[in-house]
């Protein structure tokens, strides 16, 4: 009991009278696979005032003694504890030993202001790639979240398992990450409130592993911690470095996580690639892109994009995501309330848009006047032939009968934004054509315009579904069913989309 305090780095097997003061920065419970309610051990990670860490454990016979005593983030004085060799696969630090709490150990709540709360020790992307797969120490990483996608993988125990894959980018490079199981739901919950800032993602106590021959950072069940834009000095410094080096515009083109919004000063200028409407109709990329055009029409529609893969394969719904086993891709179902028609004088297009995006047209005073004013009367006159700058991207759910479907991410009619677009992208802005009489969407070849006369002559009501060839395009016709996956607007009870 009278042993002097030691640091966690000093601990080694052979003594049973160690005394340390440390903070419990991570704590988790391990349960029985046969009896899930039974706790068979307690795991924890300690941090001392010098920044040293060590893994600790409480075996099954002593769980009741420490279950309510140990609390995450609190500081304790550990007396008469013994140390054993850590025979685990991964270590929370480079200390190869572990602390074991038993019936002899005395644990007393304490205080120490100099011990950090989280004990984050970030390594760069270059270090992640340099350590490689054989590195057995759990690490802490930070980066801007980009290139998010959902995939499905088969598991003998869990069936269809959804996997989240993304990249983290810092000022020295980037690396891939993969989340499974409980961390998929935790990842989604982080974005449900829609944090409007640049998404800086922090992962603590993660392992460097391998997946399909590629190096990835993965979470360790119950141990790893994930944070989105935490109030840490490291987050602010990373943003500052990336901005000073001019890397933010390039990085933010790949930001696609749900709830992440590009900062306003990066939205319309020097951030996304600029395109003409004509280029949108032929380009294979999904965007986002910036376009400039004049508004020709706005109408209320009830259009729901099909959750149907372009290959025609069946979809499986899992954790809110539709998955195609043929193409091995996932997709979601998107419903728009408005159809937004625009033209640049040489080409025209129609976009799906949500009501709130009309707030970007300042002249509408949308927040005060509402959608009714925008659709009828004075609002319609204000919108007619008004040039705007749009950020659009291809919908991730297939195509409609009018061709590839695009959605609007942001819109503005700000004079400064328009003038800057003209200066930065003179080839994408046809100034003279804006003054001409605008072309109707029906007179422009911007996709397949499906005529009901092109369908089977014995009527739509007799058509049970299938594939019909219209002007060289494969059109999938699906009977209307409100309970079916991705039911859309109907034409005499029949839904249609291009395959």
N, C-alpha and C positions, 0 to 999 in steps of 0.2 A: 504493500500500500504506500510505502514511502519512496518508491522508485522515482527518480527524476523523470520529467517528461521527455519523450523522444519524438523525433520526427518520423513520419511514415516511411521515409527512405531508409531509416536505420533498422526497421523491423526485419527480423530473420528468424528462422526456426531455431529451437534449442532452449528458449526461455519461456516461462509462463507468467512472468511478472511485469510485462510491458505496460507502460502508462503513456497515453497520448491524448491530446485534445484535437478534435477534428469535427468537421461538419459532414452530415449525411447528405450528399448532393444527389444521390439516386437510391431508390429503394423499391424492391419488387418482391412479389410473392410467387412461389412455385407451388402448383397444386398437383394432386394425383390424377393420372389419366383415367384410372378406374373409378375414383370417387372425386369428381371435380370440386366439391365443396371442402375437401380436406387439404389443408396447407401442409406441405412436407418440408419446406425450407423457406428461409428469408434471405434474400441477397441484397447487398448494399455496396455503395462505393463511398469512400471517405476522402476528404480533402483537408489538408492541414494549412497552417499559416504560410508555409514556404511553397505552396502550390503542389506538393506531392500528393499522389493518389494511391489508393490500394483497394483491392476487392475484399469484401468481408462476407461471412455467411453465418447463419444460425441453423443448426441441424434440427430435425423433426422433434426430437425429445425436449428441445428448449424453446420451441416456437411460442408456446403460451406465455413464457416468461418475458419475451421481448416484443411480442406482436403489438402491444399498445404502447410500449415504452419508446420505441424508435419511430421518429417522425421525420419525413424528408425535409431538408433545408435547415434543420436545427443543429446546434452545436452540442457536443457531449464530451465528457471526460471519461475515457475508457481506462479502467484500472485492472490489473491482474489478468490481462488477456494474453492468449498465446497465439503463435503464428505457425502456419504450416505451408508447405509447398503447394502452389496453385497448379493443379494438374488439368485445368480447363484448356479449351482450345483458344480462347481469346482472353486478353487481359485489358483492364481499363487504363493501365499505364504500363511503363516498362518495368515495374516491380513484379518479379516472378513469384512472389509469395502472396498469402492471403491471411486475413485476420479471422479467427474463429472465436465466437462468443459462446460461452458455456455456463454451467451453474456456478462456477467460481468467479467469473468476470463481474465487475461492478461497473455499472453505467450510470453516470450522474449528469443531468442537464447542466450546461454551462453556457458561457458567452465568450465570444472573441470577434471583435469588429473587423479585424484584419483578414479573416478568412473569407474569401469570395463566396458569393451565393451559388453560382453555377459551376465555377471552375472551368470555364471554356478555354481551351488551348487550340486555336485553329491552325490547321496546316493548309498550305496552298494547293491548288490543282496540280502544280508541277511536282509537289511532294507526294501527292496521292498517286500519280502515275509513276513516280520514281520508286516508291516503296514496293509496289506490285502486289500480286496475289498472295505471296508467301508471308506478308506482314501480319502478325498475330495480335498487335496492339490495337485496341479500339481507338478511333480518332474522332476529332471534331472538325467539321467542314462548314464553309459558308460560301454563298455565291448567289448570283441573280438567277432566278428560276426561269428556264426557257425550255422550249420543245417538249411540252407535256403531251403525253398520249397514253391511252388506256389500251391494254391488250388482255387477252384471256389465255389461260394455260390450264391444261388438264392436270388433276391431282388425284392419286388413288384414294386419298383420305378425305379431301374436300370437294371433289367433283370439279366443276368449272370454277376456276379461281381468277379473279380480276387482278391484274398487275398494273401499277402506275409506273411509267418510265419517263424520265426527264433528264435535263442537263443542268448543272450548276456552273456558272461562269464567274471567274474572278479576273483580276488584272494580270494573271500569269497563264491563263488558258481555261480549259473546261474539262469536265469529266462527267460520266454517265452515272445515274442513280436508278435504283429499282426498289419499289415498295410492294409488299405482299401482306395478305392477312389483315390483322387489326390496323396496320398502318395505312391501308387504303382509306378506310373510313376516317381516321384521324387527319389524313391529308386533305380530304374533302371538307371536313368540318372547319379547317383553318380558313377556308375561303368563303364560307357561307355568309359572312358579314360583309364581304366585298371590300377589302382594304384597298383604298385608291392609290396607294404609293407604289413605287417600284418594288416588285416582289423579291426581297432579299430573304433567302431561306437558310436556316441554320439547322444542322443535324449534329447531335452529340452522341457519343458512344456508338459509332457505326463501324462496320467492318469493311475491309476492302476484299471483294470477292471476284468471282468470274461467272459470266453468264453467256452462253453461246460463243465462247472463245474471246469475249470482250471483258475488259476490266470494268467493274461496276462497284459502286458504294451501296451497301445494303444495311438495313436495320437488323438489330438483334432483338428477338422477341422479348418484350417486357423491360428491356434495358435502354434501348435507344430513345432519344427525345428529339422532337421536331418543333421548331419555332418559326413563325412568319413575321418578319419586320419587328423583332424584339427591340426594346429600347436600350440597345447596347452601343457603346462607342465604336465597336468594330463594324457595325452596320453602317453608321454614318461615315466612317473612314473609307469603307469600300465604295460607297456611292460617290464620295468625293474624288477618290482616285480614278474611278472609271470615267467620271465626267471630265476631269482634268486631262485625261489621256484621249478624250474624244471617242471612247468606245461605246457609250450608251446608245446612240442611234443604231449602231450595228447590232448590238445585243438585243435591243427591244423589238427588233423585227421578228425575233423568235419567241417572244413572250406570248404564251397562249393559255396560261393557267386560268381556270375559272375564277372570276371575281377580280382579276388583275386589270387595272386600267392604266394605259400609258399616260404619263404626266402631260398636262395640257400643252406645255411649251414644246413637246416633241411630237405632237399628234400630226400636224398637217405639213410640217416643213422638215426636209432633210432626214426623214425617219423611214417612211415606207417608200417604195418605188412608185413613181408616177406613171400612169397609163392612160391611154385614150379609151373611150368606150369600145371602139372597134377592136382594140387589142385585148380587152377583157373577154371577147367572144371566142378568141382563138388561142389564148395563152393557156398552157397546161397547168401552170402554178395556181395555187389556191389563194395566194395573197397573204396578208392584206396589201391593198394598193390604194393610192390616192388618185382620184379622178376629178375633173372639173367639167361641169355641164350645166344646162339650164333646165329648170323644172317645167315639165309639160303637163303633169297631172298628179293628183293624189286622190285615192279612193279607199274606202273601207272594204276590206276583204276578210274572208275567214280561210286563209290558206295555211295548211299544215304540211310541212315537208315530210315525205315518206321516210320512215326508218327502214328503207329497203336498199340493199346493196345494188350497185350498178351491174353486178354479175348475175343478178336474179336469184342469188342463194337465199335460203331461209335464215332468219335472224333469231338469236337467243337473247332474251332479256335477263341480265344479271347485274345487280347492284345499280340499277338505273341506266345501264349502258347496253345498247344493242350490239351484238357481235356476230360477224359473218365468218363462219368456219372455212369457207372457200378462199376468201381473200386474206383472212386473219387480220381483220381490221375492226375497230369499234366505232360506233356512231351514236348520236343522240337525236331526239326528235325536236324540231324547232317549229314553233307556230308564230306567225306574224299577223298583226292586226291591220296593217296598211300596205297598199301597193304604191310605190313611189316611182313615177315615170320621169325620165330625164332624156335629154338629147343634146348633142353638141353640133347639130346641123348636118353632120355626115352619117351619124349613127345614133340609134336610140336604144334604151334599155329600161327594164323594169326591175326594181329591187324590193325585197321584203324589208319592212322596217317596223320597229316598235314605236308606239306613240311618243314615248319620252324623248326620242331623238329629235323630234321637231323643236325642242327647246333650243337647239343650236341655230335656228333661223330667228335671229333677234327681232326682225320686223313683225313676227307673228305675236310676240308677247305671249308665248304658249302657256307659261305657268299661270298667267292670270286669266286668259281667254279660253283655254281648253281646246280639246280636239274638235268640238263642234264648230268653232270659229274657223279652224284651219280647213275643214272640209267644205264649208258652205259660205256664201256671202263674201264679206270683206276679206277673210283669210284666203279664199281661193284666188281672189284678184291679186293679193300680195304675192302669192307663190307663183303665179303664172309668169313664165319666161324669166324667172329670177335665177341668175347664175349662183351656183353653190360649189363648195369643195366637199367631196365625200371621201370617207375611208370605207372601203368595202372589202369583203372576202367571200370566197365561194363557200356555200353551206356544206357542212360535212355529212350530208344525208342524201346524196344522190342528186337527181335532177328532176325538174318538172316537165310538163308537156310543152312548155315554151322554151326549153333549152336549159343550159346550166343555170342553177339558181344562185343568186348572190344576195348577201345581206349587208345592211348598212351598219357600220360600227360607230361612226361619228359623222356629223354634218355641221357646216358653218357657212354663213353668208357674210362673214366679217370682211370688210373692205380691205383691211390689211392682209388678211389671209389670201384673198383673191389676188391682190396685186403681187404678193410675194410668190404665189404659185405661177403667175404669168412670167415673172422675172426668172424664176428657177427652172421652169419647164416650158419654154416657149413652143416646143414642138408638140406638147400635150394640150395646148390651149389654142383653139381655132377662133381667134378674136373676131375675124370677119364673119365667120359662119354663125356666131352668136347673134348677129344682127339680122340674119335672114329669117324668113318664116320657118318655124321649126317643123321638122318632119314628124309625122304621126308614126307611132310604133308599128301600126299595121302595114306601113309602106316600107319598112326597113327589114332587111333580112338579118335578124339577130337571134336566130334560133328557129325551131320548128313551130309554126302556128298550126295547131291541131284543129281541124274542122270536123264537126260531127258527121259530115257526109263521107269522110274518109273511113269511118268505122263500118262494120258489117252491115250489109244492106237490109238484113232482116231485123234491124233495130237493136238498140242498146239493151233493152229490157230482156232480150233473149240471149244476151252474151254473158256467160258465166265466169269469164276471166280467161286469161291466157296471154298470148303474144300475137300482135297484129302488125304487119309491115305498113308503114305510112311514109311515103316519099323516101324510102330507103332507110328509115329509122325503125328500130324495134321499140314498140310501145307496149308496155305491160299494163293490162287492164285488170283491175281488181274490184270485185263487188264491194259496194259501200257497206261498211259495218262500223258503227261507232265504237264497238268494243275491240275491233281489230287493231293490230299494230300500225300506228301512223296513218289513220284515216284522214283524208284530205277533203278539200272542197270537191263537190261532185257535179257531174253532168248527167242528169237523168239517173241518179243512183249509181253511177260508175266512176271510180277513181282512176286516174291515169298518170303515167310518168314515163319518161324515156328510160330504156335499159341500156 
